[in-house]
Amino acid sequence: MSDFVAPLDDIRFALNHVADLEAISKLNGYQHADPATAATVIEEAARFFSEVIAPLNRVGDQQGSVLGTDGRVRTPDGFKDAYEKFVEAGWASCHMPSEWGGGGLPYTVGVVIAEMFKSANLAFSLCPMLTQGAAEAVRAHGSEELKQKYLGKLVSGEWSGTMNLTEPGAGSDLGGVRTKAVPHEDGTYRLFGTKIFITWGDHDLTENTVHMVLARTPDAPAGTKGISMFLVPKFVLDESGDPGERNDYRIVSLEHKLGIHASPTCVVSFGDDGQGAIGYLVGAEMAGMPNMFTMMNAARIGVGMEGLAISERAYQRALAFARQRIQGRPVGASGSGPVAIIEHPDVRRMLLTMKANTETMRALVYYTAQQADLAAHAETGEQRQKSSDRLALLTPIVKGWCTDLGVEMASIGIQVHGGMGYVEETGAAQYLRDVRIAPIYEGTNGIQAMDLVMRKLPIAGGGAVTDLIEEMTATVGEMGDHHDLAAFREELAIAIQGLADTSAWLGQRLASGDIDAALAGATPYLRQFGTVIGGWLMAVSALAAVEGPADFEPGFLADKVNTARFYGEHLLPQANGLIPTIEGGADLLADARF
Amino acid sequence: MSDFVAPLDDIRFALNHVADLEAISKLNGYQHADPATAATVIEEAARFFSEVIAPLNRVGDQQGSVLGTDGRVRTPDGFKDAYEKFVEAGWASCHMPSEWGGGGLPYTVGVVIAEMFKSANLAFSLCPMLTQGAAEAVRAHGSEELKQKYLGKLVSGEWSGTMNLTEPGAGSDLGGVRTKAVPHEDGTYRLFGTKIFITWGDHDLTENTVHMVLARTPDAPAGTKGISMFLVPKFVLDESGDPGERNDYRIVSLEHKLGIHASPTCVVSFGDDGQGAIGYLVGAEMAGMPNMFTMMNAARIGVGMEGLAISERAYQRALAFARQRIQGRPVGASGSGPVAIIEHPDVRRMLLTMKANTETMRALVYYTAQQADLAAHAETGEQRQKSSDRLALLTPIVKGWCTDLGVEMASIGIQVHGGMGYVEETGAAQYLRDVRIAPIYEGTNGIQAMDLVMRKLPIAGGGAVTDLIEEMTATVGEMGDHHDLAAFREELAIAIQGLADTSAWLGQRLASGDIDAALAGATPYLRQFGTVIGGWLMAVSALAAVEGPADFEPGFLADKVNTARFYGEHLLPQANGLIPTIEGGADLLADARF
């Protein structure tokens, strides 16, 4: 029996009434993705992830992936079989373009599939996520030959992919990359160097693994400008395109991590045998960094989603426990004898906090995915540009805000269980251990905050932010007719004003060159931004629910309003408490004596 | 080499200028505890915990305590030897009353010793903490015979103690306790039943272990009123008072926990051999619960302190890493080439947040301990009552607020490390795993919040709260002369007003019998209360520092002001963001459809 059930109604509601899947399905190329078809695909996927993938979550944590003395990584029991089924069913590729062998569904549906996979088994989900990234890199920047040879296999998931970026001296700042790529007379390159933190760097799930490696050609300039991207297969393809000779690199060790134990995090050493690992240039020389950046939105949204996915899973487990655990009686409750702890107001607060934040994150993730689809497929250039700007603006928020919240929600999930939450067998603790990586990788949340302030706030001279604020303000106007939403409306108006103020303040700092002050406030600004957008999307959600759409039953819709109101009236007001620290400047930070 | 160094200057500053140790040392019975003597004791203890106990933190995590096939628990390498040294040096008993063989130091100094132990090795520290609790129980409620036989050994630490409260069906609500205690003709009792979550329930550190067990006599009424307390030794004492025959109970299993692996968390089964475990009544029959409560302040402050202690340790590790890790260059920084990450504003924010919260927790813990000393030893009955009320008020705040913050600070500590923070060898992850228990045990933080609202807010008709608010407001007045503190002062005044408002609102709910609404807001109210008291104590600290006391160097004092200002201007303003949720009532919680 699975202990994860995909929240299909919540998903459908967010798709139909926040992300507007119907509009997406009318875009050029997506016509086959009408909401009904999408719902069918999602239901099938939900069954698969719940029945096949979720039951492997705990064994994955306990056994972990292990590096054998033969230098090969062995995945936990059941992973290989499940992965084969995953590829067979086409879940790896359902939202990849059909011209490359994918299913051609919109990204907005793709994120739903990814969310369910991550809820079911975060560690496992990283393998296809990385593979998709590699496929994107080949698709966007690879030569025709590379595409021909690798793309189909990566899209289908028959082969897996990795991203090889980090080195011991190059983490957040990739300018320090030292791995060398020496041109060979046959037009290929030979790579030498050590990469660390390589997720799913080796395993036994596929017959080949394709590494996308950042490295430096011999005369490349220092810093990020001198970095190129190379494709380095585990097994070099023979003339018929099948995996042939083992390439010259080794898996030196796996990290012992707090969580995601099933995901092998490898130290990879290239060129130990002296000849160097055979690599193929992807894109132009020295274009490695800009080419990386083109994949960054998807990767960051993918990681941001992990906060959502683990919150959902942690919520489901906490809820099940709270329903079944009998303990105490609420003060002043009628009747005698103890009750299920879900009857206690404080437990209800914890559960509703988890539920409201999870729904809010889902709304944000789906909305952002919608913007990605619009950025790629909207009819006019103007529409595409607008969505592209909004996507760029939202990406660091999805990554930073959702992953921070994911950690907090997983921690609340433990708390709901009391002492049982601290016992590993319960499973609640694993979610906290697993999700704790999400604020770190794919650009730490500090990096996301810097990106938001330094790169996204200035988009269109601040227009990307002011456009969004205008749109949010319009929603406040729409709430005016609904008496039930009056308190929420008031809080939302206040919170939006607060965001407008801090955005203007930060903009002024950037304009006057007081970068330190802007950066000092970046992290709480990202938190405020996420909290306020969340409030807006919950307002959108509440407005849709009060309309009483026929595709949902009234009790469900009433609860949507209730949850949205809890977010708006209880959680959203905390956003303005951050204003003083956002606008507090860098002086106290600079003067601190550590 | 130890990686933990007790922050002696910070400790001394908080003792002398927040908790006013000098005044404590003038109390009857504490005259030998003048600040200079206390400083010497603390310095010696600091060396011991840093050199002997801290190096065992990691091995304790890796090996854990293990239950052998012989039914005995084996502690990790080095623990037995270190424990012997701990007892020999007298650290177990330094603040216990001298008439029982203790060192007679004030509790205010005792908490400093405990803080350092917990920073050094949280799992290890639990053994003496539980032992102290057992000693307190015997001292307060035991017969003369029990005192004679057990107290000296418990105070010295030669024997260890445990608290046996929880059962599978009785956690937060002990009314469900089912363990039976059958009177025996010789005046003792025979115990039968199963207890779970028994911290340090068995081990190889001492030659005897003394369990304080809550159980029910045959005709006892249901609920908490029918519970009595029993002393159940591992080895029943022979006629000369030495450990003799093994008592009839077994260690059934140890829990696999998220953290504190060195602390054996036992399932204990009493009376499996049929005769029952021999137990001695402690206090009157049916007085088990009230007698437990007399020990509760100390136990809850002891656990609250764990948030402080782990924050300190996590801060030290994060700081060391941030100084040494070279990565990136702040935007607009002069010079070329990468710098230590401590130069990045966002990293400085994380470090200063950890530092400020740690200092604030320390101020609160020491201040609360001072109130405990005053409650016991102040000259007049009125002074003792006032301090007793304040101690009662602060206890759930110390427990709940400090432990929640401890989890958050440990999580920031991981974040400072980036990817390295997620690797177990780094050590940062262990702090999060270890401290995550603190919001759960010794009364979950939800229970603390209920206690604050239902039992503490009504003390003296609300007078305990209004007295404190008055005193805090007076401090705002004192800040008026200091230009540097103007912004802090303004924030403090606003935050105190917010606390006064929510306190009055909750008081009205209690008065009108709308208990659900009061309980619904309890958890954020505790958070607000802790945040505001923290602001007050940081103001006290800043005012002391600007006076320029001669016992500290000017740079240190300037930094105290800087840290206090960061707390007051950046963190404190978040308190008022909680008002809407505190006063939001229970309606949305009650209507939620889970």
Contacts between the chains, C-beta under 8 A, distances in Angstrom:
chain1	res1	chain2	res2	distance
A	166	B	419	6.8
A	169	B	326	7.5
A	171	B	327	5.9
A	171	B	418	5.6
A	171	B	419	6.1
A	172	B	327	5.6
A	172	B	328	5.8
A	172	B	418	6.4
A	173	B	327	5.0
A	173	B	328	3.8
A	173	B	329	7.7
A	173	B	338	6.3
A	175	B	328	7.9
A	175	B	338	7.6
A	176	B	327	7.5
A	176	B	338	6.8
A	196	B	419	7.9
A	197	B	419	5.1
A	255	B	422	7.8
A	255	B	423	5.0
A	256	B	423	6.5
A	256	B	424	4.6
A	256	B	425	6.4
A	257	B	422	5.4
A	257	B	423	6.0
A	257	B	424	6.6
A	258	B	414	7.8
A	258	B	422	5.3
A	258	B	423	7.9
A	258	B	424	6.3
A	258	B	429	4.1
A	258	B	432	7.6
A	258	B	433	7.4
A	259	B	422	7.7
A	319	B	594	5.6
A	322	B	594	7.8
A	323	B	594	7.7
A	326	B	169	7.5
A	327	B	171	5.8
A	327	B	172	5.7
A	327	B	173	5.1
A	327	B	176	7.5
A	328	B	172	5.8
A	328	B	173	3.8
A	328	B	175	7.8
A	329	B	173	7.8
A	330	B	515	7.9
A	330	B	516	7.3
A	330	B	519	7.3
A	331	B	450	7.8
A	331	B	454	6.6
A	331	B	515	4.9
A	331	B	519	6.7
A	332	B	513	7.3
A	332	B	515	4.4
A	332	B	516	7.2
A	338	B	173	6.3
A	338	B	175	7.6
A	338	B	176	6.8
A	342	B	594	6.6
A	344	B	446	7.6
A	344	B	519	7.7
A	345	B	516	5.6
A	345	B	519	4.3
A	345	B	520	4.4
A	345	B	522	7.7
A	345	B	586	5.5
A	345	B	589	5.7
A	345	B	590	8.0
A	346	B	446	4.1
A	346	B	449	6.4
A	346	B	450	6.8
A	346	B	519	6.3
A	346	B	520	7.6
A	346	B	522	6.1
A	346	B	523	5.7
A	347	B	446	7.0
A	348	B	520	7.7
A	348	B	589	4.3
A	348	B	590	7.4
A	348	B	592	6.4
A	348	B	594	7.9
A	349	B	520	6.2
A	349	B	523	6.2
A	349	B	589	5.8
A	350	B	446	7.6
A	351	B	592	7.4
A	351	B	594	5.9
A	352	B	588	7.1
A	352	B	589	5.9
A	352	B	592	4.9
A	352	B	594	7.9
A	355	B	592	7.2
A	355	B	594	7.2
A	407	B	411	6.4
A	411	B	407	6.3
A	411	B	436	7.3
A	414	B	258	7.8
A	414	B	436	6.6
A	414	B	440	7.6
A	415	B	439	6.1
A	415	B	440	6.8
A	415	B	444	6.9
A	415	B	445	7.2
A	415	B	446	7.5
A	418	B	171	5.6
A	418	B	172	6.4
A	418	B	440	5.9
A	418	B	444	5.6
A	419	B	166	6.8
A	419	B	171	6.1
A	419	B	196	7.9
A	419	B	197	5.1
A	419	B	440	5.9
A	419	B	441	6.7
A	421	B	440	6.6
A	422	B	255	7.8
A	422	B	257	5.4
A	422	B	258	5.3
A	422	B	259	7.7
A	422	B	436	6.7
A	422	B	437	5.2
A	422	B	440	5.9
A	423	B	255	5.0
A	423	B	256	6.6
A	423	B	257	6.1
A	423	B	258	7.9
A	424	B	256	4.6
A	424	B	257	6.6
A	424	B	258	6.3
A	425	B	256	6.4
A	429	B	258	4.1
A	429	B	436	7.6
A	432	B	258	7.7
A	432	B	436	7.3
A	433	B	258	7.4
A	433	B	433	7.7
A	436	B	411	7.3
A	436	B	414	6.6
A	436	B	422	6.6
A	436	B	429	7.6
A	436	B	432	7.3
A	437	B	422	5.2
A	439	B	415	6.2
A	440	B	414	7.6
A	440	B	415	6.8
A	440	B	418	5.9
A	440	B	419	5.9
A	440	B	421	6.7
A	440	B	422	5.9
A	441	B	419	6.7
A	444	B	415	7.0
A	444	B	418	5.6
A	445	B	415	7.2
A	446	B	344	7.5
A	446	B	346	4.1
A	446	B	347	7.0
A	446	B	350	7.6
A	446	B	415	7.5
A	449	B	346	6.4
A	450	B	331	7.9
A	450	B	346	6.8
A	454	B	331	6.7
A	491	B	580	6.8
A	513	B	332	7.3
A	515	B	330	7.9
A	515	B	331	4.9
A	515	B	332	4.5
A	516	B	330	7.3
A	516	B	332	7.2
A	516	B	345	5.6
A	519	B	330	7.3
A	519	B	331	6.7
A	519	B	344	7.7
A	519	B	345	4.2
A	519	B	346	6.3
A	520	B	345	4.4
A	520	B	346	7.6
A	520	B	348	7.7
A	520	B	349	6.2
A	522	B	345	7.7
A	522	B	346	6.1
A	523	B	346	5.7
A	523	B	349	6.2
A	555	B	593	6.5
A	556	B	593	7.9
A	558	B	593	7.7
A	559	B	591	7.9
A	559	B	592	6.9
A	559	B	593	4.1
A	562	B	588	5.7
A	562	B	591	5.0
A	562	B	592	5.8
A	562	B	593	7.3
A	563	B	592	7.0
A	565	B	588	5.8
A	566	B	588	4.6
A	566	B	589	7.7
A	566	B	592	7.3
A	569	B	580	6.2
A	569	B	581	7.7
A	569	B	584	5.7
A	569	B	588	7.1
A	570	B	580	6.4
A	570	B	581	3.9
A	570	B	584	5.1
A	570	B	588	7.2
A	571	B	581	7.1
A	573	B	577	5.6
A	573	B	578	8.0
A	573	B	579	7.4
A	573	B	580	4.1
A	573	B	581	7.0
A	574	B	574	7.0
A	574	B	577	3.9
A	574	B	578	6.8
A	574	B	581	7.8
A	575	B	577	7.3
A	576	B	577	6.2
A	577	B	573	5.6
A	577	B	574	3.9
A	577	B	575	7.3
A	577	B	576	6.1
A	577	B	577	2.9
A	577	B	578	7.7
A	578	B	573	8.0
A	578	B	574	6.8
A	578	B	577	7.7
A	579	B	573	7.4
A	580	B	491	6.8
A	580	B	569	6.2
A	580	B	570	6.4
A	580	B	573	4.1
A	581	B	569	7.7
A	581	B	570	3.9
A	581	B	571	7.1
A	581	B	573	7.0
A	581	B	574	7.8
A	584	B	569	5.7
A	584	B	570	5.1
A	586	B	345	5.5
A	588	B	352	7.1
A	588	B	562	5.7
A	588	B	565	5.8
A	588	B	566	4.6
A	588	B	569	7.1
A	588	B	570	7.3
A	589	B	345	5.8
A	589	B	348	4.3
A	589	B	349	5.8
A	589	B	352	5.8
A	589	B	566	7.7
A	590	B	345	8.0
A	590	B	348	7.4
A	591	B	559	7.9
A	591	B	562	5.1
A	592	B	348	6.4
A	592	B	351	7.4
A	592	B	352	4.9
A	592	B	355	7.3
A	592	B	559	6.9
A	592	B	562	5.8
A	592	B	563	7.0
A	592	B	566	7.3
A	593	B	555	6.5
A	593	B	556	7.8
A	593	B	558	7.7
A	593	B	559	4.1
A	593	B	562	7.3
A	594	B	319	5.6
A	594	B	322	7.9
A	594	B	323	7.7
A	594	B	342	6.6
A	594	B	348	7.9
A	594	B	351	5.9
A	594	B	352	7.9
A	594	B	355	7.2
